[in-house]
Amino acid sequence: MDIRKMDVDENPPLDLLLIADPSELLIEEYLLRGECFVAENENQTIGVYVLLPTRPETVELVNIAVIENLHNRGIGKQLVLHAIQTAKSRGYKTIEVGTGNSSIGQLALYQKCGFRIIGVDLEFFIRHYTKEIFENGIQCRDMIRLSQDL
């Protein structure tokens, strides 16, 4: 598996990005300001993540997704660790990530990769998404914010 930054003239893998974020509008907005990286295996895009500068010396991992038939094979962890290394190599001091209260697997993954919970944005998904989101039988309402010093 290779992970590389997308070229500016490439179309981002929207189908993959929509797995992690159901809002095409929000995805388009942060793709304009961020950097998109893709994981490829045998010329197939199997994963994606986006790094978005937010404040001085801070970058946010705003979208990370792996094609569904390859879940639970360590690809997501490799993408998160690649994002951390990329942020470090670009001189950022902090990397942040947010995920839904219902995203149990993602919460575990981020903590295994060294992120710590720093707060909760109550009702984030109620305010910013028109459709209700359910995962693991739980309504996604709140954004769990995590951070890691680099």
N, C-alpha and C positions, 0 to 999 in steps of 0.2 A: 504494500500500500504506500502510495506517495501522497503527501499533502503539499499543496502549492497555492500561492496567491493567484486569484483569477486575473486574467488580462482585462484591461478596460473595455475592449471591444467584444468580450465574451458575454453571452447571456447567462445570468445567474440561474442556478437550478431551483426555480420557483416551487416546483412540486415538493422538493425536499425542505425548503425554507418554510413552506406552509404546514409541514408536520409539527414544527416547533412553535409557529406563530400563525394563527388562523386569519390574521388581518393582512391582506395583500397591500393595503394602503400603508400600514406601518412598516412593512418589509421594504416597500419601494422607497420610503422616506429614509430609513437608516442605511439602505444600500448606497444612497447618494452621498452620505457623509462618512461611511465606514469602509472597511476593507473586507472583502469576501474571500475565504479560503475554501478549497475543495479537496476532498480525499478521493483518490482514484485507485481502482484496482482493475487491471486488464482493460484499460480504456473506458471503464464505466465509472461514473460519479457515484460514490457510495456514501459520502458524508459531506457536511458543509458546516462552516461557522463564520460569524461576522464579528469583527472587532470594531468598536465605535468609540473614538475619543470623546470623553464627556467633560472633563475638567482638566486643568493643568496637571500633568503627570499621572492622570487616571484614564483608564480605558475600560470599556464594558464589553463583555462577551454577551451579545444581544440575541444570538440565535445559534443553536447547535442542533444538528439533526443527522441521523443515520437512516438509510433506507430500512424499512420495517423488517424485511426478512433477514437482516443482519444484526438485529438488536441482540444484546447480551453476549457479544463476542469481543468486547474490549475496544471497539472502534471509537465509541464516544469518549472513553477515557483517553485514548491517544489524541483525539481532537482537542480535548480540554488541556492536556499537558502541552500540546503544540501551541495552543493559544497563549498559555502562560509563558512559554519560552519566547514566543514571538513578541509578546508585550515587553518582556524583560529586555530582549535584544534591541528594542526600539527606545529604551530609556524610560519607560513608564515605571512609576513607583508602586502603583496600586492597580489591581485588576478586580473588577466587580462583575457580578452576575445576578440576575433575578429570575425566579421561577415561581410557578404557581403553588399554592398551598396543597394542591392535589397531586403534584408531580413528585411522588414519593421516590421513584427511582432516580430522578434527576437530583433531588435533594441529597440523597445518599452519595451519588457520584461526585457532586461538587465538594462535599465534605471529605470524601476519600482523597480528593485531589488537593486538599489543603485550604479550601475556602471555609470561612467562619460566618455564621449568621450574624448580621449586624442590625437587622430591623425588619419590620413588616409594613408594607404599604397597604393599609386596609382598603378593601373594596376596589382595588386597582382594576381588576378584570371586569367588574360591574361598570365602572366609569368609562373604560376605554374600548370595550367590545360590545357590539350590539346583540350578539347571540350568546346564550349561556354556554359555558364550557364545562364538561364533566370528564374526569379521569379517575380511574380506580374507584368508581362509584361515589366520588366526592365532587361537589360543585367547586370549581376553581373561582375563588372570589378575591383572595389576597395575594399580593406579590411578596414572596420571601426574598429579602435582599441579602446577598452574601458578598464577602470581600476577602482579598488576600494581599498582603504586602509582598512586593517583589524584591 
